[in-house]
Amino acid sequence: MLVGRPPFSASPSGRWAAAREANAEASVESFDALVANVLRLNYEMPDELSLEVRQLIDAMLQVQPSDRASIGELCLDRWVTALGPVPPDAPEGVTVQCGECECE
């Protein structure tokens, strides 16, 4: 989590969890509002997030899977690679020997 809370809130104030705890009816209404926000891509991001990370989040949070960024695209994203490229996967069958333990 980047900002300490989920991106979709059931209410404009983001207090759906409190409403859920208040009573079961509020919980159902809050859940329905949460689902509606997800399906409408109605989410908020804090102002302090950079443009790069906002664009990354937007690329991931799409209703249609075909509209979402692929893993390859995410690995090449400007925000993800700001400190350097994403390390490649290790080839299958790589083993490491430490030489310090007596394992069988």
N, C-alpha and C positions, 0 to 999 in steps of 0.2 A: 504494500500500500504506500502510495506516495505522500498523501496528505493526512492519513490517519482516520479516514472514513470512506465508505463506499461512494462511488460517483453519483449514483441515482438515489434521490431522496423521495420519500412519499409525500412530503409536504415542503412548501417553499423554505421553511425554516430548517429542514433537515431533522426534525424531531420525531420521525416515525417510530423509533424504538420506544420512546416515552409513551406515545399514544398506544402502542401495542401492549405495553405493560398496564395501561390504565384499565382496559377491559377488552373482552374478546371481540365485541362489535367494532371497536376502534381498530383492533388488530386486523380484522377483515378489510375494513375500509382502507387502512394504511397499506396493506398488502396489495389491494387492487390499484391503489394510486401508484405504488412502486412499480407494478407490472406495466401500467399505462405509461409511466415515465420511461421505462426501458424500451418499450415498443415505439415510442415517439422520439427516442434519443433526446429526451429532455433531462439534461444533467448540468451541474454547475461545477466549475473549477475555480479554486481560489485565485485571486488576482496576482498573487506572488509567483505563480507558476510561469516559467519562461515560455515564449512562443514555441520553441522547439519541443518541449514536453507536451504542450497543449496539442500540437500537431500529431505527435506520436499517439496520444490518448485518443484523439479523434480518429486516427487511422485504425485503431483497434476496436473502438466502440461503434460498430455498425450493425444494424439489424440483420442484413443479408450477409451470410458468410462470404459470398463472392465479392462483396464490397470491402471486406476487411483486408488489412495488410497481411501479407504472407509472413511466415517466420523468416524467410530470406530477406524480405524487405525490412522487417523489424531489426534484424541483425545489422543491416547497413544504415539504419536511421542515424541522422546527425546527432541526436541526443544520446542514443545508445553508444555510439562510437566516439563521443567527445574525448574520452581518455585513452582511446586507442581501439583497434579492431577487436571484435568478439573473437576469442580464441577458437580455433577449429576443434572439431570433435576428435577424440583420440581414436586411432584405428582399432578395429576389433582385434582381440587377441594380445593386446599389450599387457605384459606382466612386469611387475616391479619386484626386485629382490633387494631386501634391506641388508642381509648378511649379518644382522645383529641379533636375530632371534633364532631359537632352535625349534622351528616349526617343521612338521613332517608333511 
